[in-house]
Amino acid sequence: RTQVAVSSGRPSQGGPRPERAPGGGARWRAPRGPPGAMAGGGMAVVAMNQCLAGEHTGRRISLQQDLDLEEDANDSVEMKGLSPEKCALASEILLERQLASNPMKAYAKVCTNQIMGHDDTAAKHLKRRGGDESVSTRFLKSLMPILTWLPNLTCATVRADIIAGITVGVMVIPQSMSYGAIAGLPYINGMYSACVPTLVYAFFGQSRQLAVGPVAMVSLLVEAGLRGVLTEDQCPEWYELGGEASGRSQYELCPEEYIKLACMTAAVVGVMQIVGSICKLGFLVSFLGHPVTSGFTSGAAIIIGLSQLKYILGYDIPKSQFVYDSIGNIAQGLGNFKFMPFLLGCFFLAYLIGNKKLAQKYPKLRMMGPLGPLVSCFLGTMLVWGIPALRDALHVKYVGYIPSGLMPISVTGFRLEDVAKVFPTALSSCLIGYMESIAIGKNLASKHGYEIEAGQEMLALGISNLVGS
């Protein structure tokens, strides 16, 4: 491999002339520049798939080239040829990365080496680059990134993490309850899903800013995919009322059975993601077209918005996966309109929109943007608690009692015959959930100067879903 460094200094006039060296290498002829021709500017290092041949190996050559960075700019280029040992080591490193991303190719290489009787020196070089660490230590660090960053924590980092954790923890309580309701689950299950997976992800995930938990699109997928899946033996009340024609949902009439089915869906999603990580299938998400994801996101936003209008209008609206059905149900129930829920809903909606606009316009009020939902929840709770007439006479609905204590164990309620029922929902949730998490995680990682490996991220999300279920 040839290491090429580009400097922004101004060399003398003239330019290099590449020639073909003996053996297929690259040889550059460069005129002599004045002293200091390479002064100034930063160095950008790139790699070339050529090795310098003959007497140019290991020597530094100054060359000049116009890179068209400016109209009259001539940038100097410095080429440094690696030694044969480093060149071979660089080739092995690149080969190891290719094999790590392609397990079938790696297995074929191992079989070929065994048949031909060749020595595989990659492990020797890997051990040399890894220092004194054993193979098991490196494997544990790659499997659990917490072992890499935990020993490097400082007091300032811990203090910042505590502040961020408290802020996100307080914010995620009403958020997870809302997403749980969208999925057709009780509020407490939404809080469970925001607690356990986040704790597990801290051990296996690579993102240092991503908060793992329920999201709007996956919640909507779960509710739409599990609608009407319970059999007559599991939910006889729903079938006695006429099924879909009754306008009632199975999670309203048979919440316990529906919760078991939703937990089974999360477990299947976790298994899919773990298997996908082992088989290096994370790249498949990149083939999901942007128009598909954009259309799905827009449709989910419309359906979720329509499903939440019942809390603002003050009367129940039957859920439907079709927009025209939802609009028709809203129009049919306008006679049950309640003014006070509508007034409070419009007030807090206007506050959230205005608060976001002010936070974007004035840098000093930037913190008010993420705190807007928390302030709304606090004010709404104080109003409903301090004015009993709102909940008794003015028809303002509230959350009510939430069970206390640790989360129960759900694995005892799993049934293998339910896997086929939840498989389509689990597959779509697996793809959408991973795509959303990896996109946000990579964006945050690029802003903070580190990288996220797609396979490890899929493994972390799979273990989080499996343990959380």
Salt bridges, closest charged atoms under 4 A:
GLU19 OE2 - ARG29 NE 2.62
GLU55 OE2 - ARG27 NH2 3.76
GLU55 OE2 - HIS56 NE2 3.64
GLU70 OE1 - ARG10 NH2 3.89
GLU78 OE2 - ARG60 NH2 1.90
GLU92 OE1 - HIS125 NE2 2.98
GLU96 OE1 - ARG129 NH2 2.49
ASP120 OD1 - LYS109 NZ 3.78
GLU133 OE2 - LYS141 NZ 2.81
GLU223 OE1 - ARG227 NH2 2.76
GLU252 OE1 - ARG248 NE 3.15
GLU257 OE2 - LYS260 NZ 3.89
GLU257 OE1 - ARG415 NH2 3.23
ASP316 OD1 - LYS397 NZ 2.74
ASP418 OD2 - ARG415 NE 3.25
ASP418 OD1 - LYS421 NZ 3.34
